[in-house]
Structure formats: structure tokens, C-alpha cells
Amino acid sequence: MSKKEKVENSDYPVTTKSLVNELEKGGINKGDTIIVHSSLSSLGWVCGGAVALINALKRVISKKGNLVMPTHCGDYSEPKYWGNPAVPEDWWKTIREEMPAYHPEITPTRDVGVVPETFRKYPATVRSDHPVNSFAAWGSDKEEIIKNHKINSSLGEKSPLQKIYNLDGKILLIGVNHDSNTSLHLAEYMANYNKNYKKQGAPIIKNGKRTWVEYEDLEVNSDDFIDLGKEYESEYDFIKFKIGHTKAKLFSQVKLIDYAVEWFERNR
């Protein structure tokens, strides 16, 4: 949506103050641990853009809580699997040898939106070491949330998703559906079904040097996440509220993940 379209489709300017009010009315409390997935454009014309939304979330949650966002960078991965766009096979060796090493403070996000890309640069925000599926966190437990992010369990055991689960965190979807709900990948690791594992690779700093490392991780799949979410929402309570010019949904991560584990075991 263009800037002009945002203005034309907005009845009023969305501000940090209005976002704080709507987040508080929507059931977000001081001290909450929340992982956020958002579409900034869905909010309408926001005075301050991504900064306004992040400031509002921080103000409502406060330093007593934790704000987490996925800061993934899929192009720091094995090039033979790339599809958007794919690259010629005779490029793969060069990419493995020359791709700069992942660096939490420097490496930009890819395809996760402007809000996580802005959030990762905030003072006092920290980012995990996984070269592909990193997360950024701010708040009282931020160091615990991002530490020991296992390279071969990027969205599973000991990942930031598991840490949020352990903290009885919440999932906030702003203008997006469950196909953007990264937490559901944790349920894929936890569930018992016929799984596939994929050999991956990424450039990291190891012993002070840039190194291409190879590892094996679960091949995750979000194709059925919308169906899963629709069934959960038809059976269990969750909070839905207006924010800006869109709708937000707030879930208990533990309840949704536990449901998803059983759902995958029935349906996969």
C-alpha cells in the first residue's frame, strides 16, 4: 500500500498514544512476555511508522516484561534451497565461500517486515546468534530468551520460542493470520509425526573466523497453519481487539502450542 493510499484509507492518524490505549484495552499488561507478528500497513497511516508501534508495545509491556520478534534472514542459508529467487548452481560454491558471516548487530532481516527490522536496531534490544532464524528481545529476561540458540534446533528446543513458552508468554498477531505465527513451528518440533530433516549451511563467526558451517535441522512447513488456527479459534477462547484500522488477536502461547502439537499428530 502506498503512502497516499494509507492516508486515503485512514479515518484518523494512528499514534503511539492511540496504540497504547488500544493495546491496554486489548488485554496486554505490564510484565507480559509477548512475541509480536505485525503488518504495519494494516494499521493505516501511523504517525512515526514502525517506531510508533514499537514504542507503544514497550510502554505497555514495560521493562518488567519482554518483547520478542522474529528477525530471520533466510538468505543466510544453503543456496541450493533458495527459491525466491533461485540462483544458478554454479553460484553455490561462491556463495558458500563469500557470503559475509552472520552478525547479530549488523545482518539485516529478510521478508519479516519493517517492524522487526526496526526493532532489532533499538537500544537495549539483543538478538540471538542463529544465522537464519534469529529473534530479537527486549525486557527483563531478554538475555535468557536469546542465549544458547541451538543451530540445529532453530525453532525448537532451547530456541527463543521455547523460552517464551517457559515464561508462559503470549502471541500477538496484528493484521496478520496464523501463516505468520512463528510459534507454531515449535509445535512441529514437539509433535510426533513423520518428519523430514534437511542438511543446511550458513556463514558464522567461529573461533574468530568466518566459517561456513553445515548442520541438520527440521524441515518446517506452515502450509496448514491457517487451518490449524481456524480450528483453534472455533474451539477455544482468545482475545480479539481493534488496533488502528485493523484487528489484533492475542493468544496464550502455551495453550495454542499444546493444541497444535495434538493437531499435528492428528492431521500430519
C-alpha positions as CSV (number, residue, x, y, z in Angstrom):
1,M,0.0,0.0,0.0
2,S,1.4,3.4,-1.0
3,K,1.7,6.3,1.4
4,K,-1.1,8.1,-0.4
5,E,-3.4,5.0,-0.1
6,K,-2.7,4.8,3.6
7,V,-3.8,8.4,4.1
8,E,-6.8,7.9,1.8
9,N,-7.9,4.7,3.6
10,S,-7.4,6.1,7.1
11,D,-10.2,7.9,9.0
12,Y,-7.6,9.3,11.5
13,P,-3.9,9.3,12.2
14,V,-2.7,6.4,14.3
15,T,-0.3,7.5,17.1
16,T,1.8,6.0,19.8
17,K,-0.8,7.3,22.3
18,S,-3.7,5.7,20.5
19,L,-1.8,2.4,20.1
20,V,-1.0,2.3,23.8
21,N,-4.7,2.8,24.6
22,E,-5.8,0.1,22.3
23,L,-3.2,-2.4,23.4
24,E,-4.1,-1.9,27.0
25,K,-7.8,-2.3,26.3
26,G,-6.9,-5.4,24.3
27,G,-5.6,-7.2,27.3
28,I,-1.9,-6.6,27.2
29,N,-0.5,-5.9,30.6
30,K,2.7,-4.6,32.2
31,G,5.1,-7.5,32.7
32,D,3.7,-9.7,29.9
33,T,6.1,-11.7,27.7
34,I,4.9,-11.3,24.1
35,I,6.0,-12.3,20.7
36,V,4.7,-10.0,18.0
37,H,3.9,-10.5,14.4
38,S,2.6,-7.5,12.6
39,S,1.6,-5.8,9.3
40,L,2.4,-2.1,9.8
41,S,0.5,-1.2,6.6
42,S,-2.7,-2.8,8.0
43,L,-2.8,-0.2,10.8
44,G,-3.4,2.6,8.4
45,W,-1.4,5.9,8.5
46,V,0.8,5.6,11.5
47,C,2.4,8.8,12.8
48,G,6.0,7.6,13.2
49,G,5.6,4.3,11.4
50,A,7.3,1.2,13.0
51,V,8.8,3.3,15.7
52,A,5.4,4.4,17.0
53,L,4.2,0.8,17.2
54,I,7.4,-0.5,18.9
55,N,7.3,2.4,21.4
56,A,3.7,1.7,22.2
57,L,4.4,-2.0,22.8
58,K,7.4,-1.2,25.0
59,R,5.4,1.3,27.0
60,V,2.5,-1.1,27.7
61,I,4.7,-4.2,28.5
62,S,7.3,-2.2,30.4
63,K,10.8,-3.3,31.3
64,K,9.2,-5.8,33.7
65,G,8.0,-7.8,30.7
66,N,9.6,-9.0,27.4
67,L,9.0,-8.0,23.8
68,V,10.2,-10.5,21.2
69,M,10.1,-10.5,17.4
70,P,11.5,-12.9,14.7
71,T,14.4,-11.3,12.9
72,H,15.0,-14.1,10.4
73,C,17.3,-13.8,7.4
74,G,16.7,-16.6,5.0
75,D,19.4,-15.7,2.6
76,Y,22.0,-16.7,5.2
77,S,21.3,-20.4,4.4
78,E,22.2,-23.2,2.0
79,P,21.8,-21.6,-1.5
80,K,20.7,-24.8,-3.3
81,Y,17.3,-24.5,-1.5
82,W,16.7,-20.9,-2.4
83,G,13.6,-20.2,-4.4
84,N,12.8,-16.6,-4.1
85,P,14.7,-16.2,-6.3
86,A,16.6,-19.3,-7.0
87,V,20.3,-18.9,-8.1
88,P,22.3,-20.9,-10.7
89,E,24.0,-24.0,-9.4
90,D,27.4,-22.7,-10.4
91,W,26.9,-19.8,-8.0
92,W,26.5,-22.1,-4.9
93,K,30.2,-22.6,-4.2
94,T,30.9,-18.9,-4.4
95,I,28.1,-18.1,-2.0
96,R,29.3,-20.6,0.5
97,E,32.8,-19.2,0.3
98,E,32.0,-15.5,0.1
99,M,28.7,-14.7,1.9
100,P,29.6,-12.5,4.9
101,A,29.3,-14.1,8.3
102,Y,26.1,-13.6,10.2
103,H,26.5,-10.9,12.8
104,P,23.6,-10.1,15.2
105,E,24.2,-6.4,15.3
106,I,24.7,-6.0,11.5
107,T,23.0,-8.6,9.4
108,P,19.6,-7.3,8.2
109,T,16.4,-9.2,8.4
110,R,14.7,-10.5,5.3
111,D,10.9,-10.9,4.5
112,V,9.8,-10.3,8.1
113,G,8.7,-6.7,7.7
114,V,9.8,-3.2,8.7
115,V,8.8,-3.6,12.4
116,P,11.2,-6.4,13.3
117,E,13.9,-4.8,11.2
118,T,13.5,-1.5,13.1
119,F,13.1,-3.3,16.5
120,R,16.4,-5.2,16.2
121,K,18.3,-1.8,16.0
122,Y,16.7,-0.4,19.2
123,P,19.0,0.4,22.1
124,A,18.8,-2.4,24.8
125,T,17.5,-4.9,22.2
126,V,19.5,-8.1,21.9
127,R,19.5,-10.6,19.1
128,S,20.2,-14.4,19.1
129,D,23.1,-16.0,17.3
130,H,21.2,-18.2,14.9
131,P,22.3,-17.2,11.3
132,V,18.9,-18.0,9.7
133,N,16.1,-17.9,12.4
134,S,17.3,-15.4,14.9
135,F,15.0,-13.5,17.3
136,A,15.4,-10.1,18.9
137,A,14.3,-9.4,22.5
138,W,13.9,-6.5,24.9
139,G,12.9,-6.6,28.6
140,S,13.7,-8.2,31.9
141,D,14.5,-11.7,30.5
142,K,16.0,-10.7,27.2
143,E,19.4,-12.4,27.7
144,E,17.8,-15.7,28.8
145,I,15.4,-15.6,25.9
146,I,18.2,-15.3,23.2
147,K,21.1,-17.3,24.7
148,N,22.2,-20.8,23.6
149,H,20.1,-20.7,20.4
150,K,21.0,-24.1,19.0
151,I,21.9,-24.0,15.3
152,N,20.3,-27.4,14.7
153,S,17.1,-26.6,16.6
154,S,16.4,-23.2,15.2
155,L,12.7,-23.1,16.1
156,G,12.6,-25.9,18.7
157,E,14.2,-26.9,21.9
158,K,16.3,-24.1,23.5
159,S,15.2,-21.7,20.8
160,P,13.7,-18.3,21.9
161,L,10.3,-19.8,21.1
162,Q,10.8,-22.4,23.8
163,K,12.0,-19.7,26.2
164,I,8.8,-17.8,25.6
165,Y,6.8,-21.0,26.2
166,N,8.7,-21.5,29.5
167,L,7.8,-17.9,30.5
168,D,4.1,-18.5,29.8
169,G,4.2,-15.9,27.1
170,K,1.6,-14.6,24.7
171,I,1.3,-14.4,20.9
172,L,0.1,-11.1,19.4
173,L,-0.9,-11.1,15.7
174,I,-1.6,-7.6,14.4
175,G,-3.2,-7.5,11.0
176,V,-1.8,-11.0,10.1
177,N,-3.0,-14.6,10.2
178,H,-1.5,-17.8,11.6
179,D,0.6,-18.3,8.5
180,S,2.8,-15.7,10.1
181,N,2.6,-17.3,13.5
182,T,6.2,-18.5,14.1
183,S,5.4,-20.1,17.4
184,L,3.5,-22.9,15.6
185,H,6.9,-24.1,14.4
186,L,7.8,-25.0,17.9
187,A,4.8,-27.4,18.0
188,E,6.3,-29.1,14.9
189,Y,9.4,-29.9,16.8
190,M,7.4,-31.1,19.8
191,A,4.8,-33.3,18.0
192,N,5.2,-36.9,16.9
193,Y,4.7,-37.4,13.2
194,N,6.7,-38.5,10.2
195,K,9.2,-35.7,9.9
196,N,11.9,-34.7,7.4
197,Y,15.2,-33.2,8.3
198,K,17.3,-31.1,5.9
199,K,21.0,-30.5,5.7
200,Q,21.6,-26.8,5.9
201,G,24.6,-24.5,5.9
202,A,25.3,-20.9,6.9
203,P,28.2,-18.5,7.4
204,I,29.0,-17.7,11.0
205,I,31.9,-16.5,13.1
206,K,33.7,-19.4,14.7
207,N,36.8,-19.1,16.8
208,G,37.1,-15.5,15.5
209,K,37.0,-16.5,11.8
210,R,34.3,-16.5,9.2
211,T,33.3,-20.2,8.7
212,W,30.6,-22.0,6.6
213,V,29.0,-24.5,8.9
214,E,26.8,-27.4,7.9
215,Y,24.1,-28.7,10.2
216,E,20.8,-30.7,10.1
217,D,17.5,-29.2,11.1
218,L,13.8,-30.0,10.9
219,E,12.1,-29.2,7.6
220,V,9.3,-27.0,8.8
221,N,6.1,-26.3,6.9
222,S,3.5,-23.6,7.5
223,D,1.1,-24.6,4.7
224,D,-1.6,-25.9,7.2
225,F,-1.1,-23.2,9.9
226,I,-4.2,-21.2,8.8
227,D,-6.4,-24.3,9.0
228,L,-4.9,-25.1,12.4
229,G,-5.5,-21.6,13.7
230,K,-9.1,-21.5,12.4
231,E,-9.9,-24.7,14.3
232,Y,-8.3,-23.5,17.5
233,E,-10.2,-20.2,17.3
234,S,-13.5,-22.1,16.8
235,E,-12.9,-24.2,19.9
236,Y,-11.1,-22.0,22.4
237,D,-11.2,-18.5,23.8
238,F,-8.8,-15.9,22.7
239,I,-8.8,-12.1,22.7
240,K,-9.6,-10.1,19.5
241,F,-9.5,-6.3,19.5
242,K,-9.3,-3.3,17.3
243,I,-6.0,-1.6,16.8
244,G,-5.5,1.3,14.4
245,H,-7.5,0.4,11.3
246,T,-7.1,-3.4,11.7
247,K,-7.7,-6.3,14.1
248,A,-5.3,-7.9,16.5
249,K,-5.5,-11.4,18.1
250,L,-3.9,-12.3,21.4
251,F,-3.3,-15.9,22.4
252,S,-1.7,-17.8,25.3
253,Q,1.4,-19.3,23.6
254,V,1.3,-22.4,25.8
255,K,-2.4,-23.2,25.1
256,L,-2.0,-22.7,21.4
257,I,1.2,-24.7,21.1
258,D,-0.1,-27.6,23.2
259,Y,-3.2,-27.7,21.0
260,A,-1.0,-27.5,17.8
261,V,1.0,-30.5,19.0
262,E,-2.1,-32.6,19.2
263,W,-3.4,-31.2,15.9
264,F,-0.3,-32.1,14.0
265,E,-0.3,-35.6,15.4
266,R,-3.9,-36.0,14.2
267,N,-3.5,-34.3,10.8
268,R,0.0,-34.9,9.6
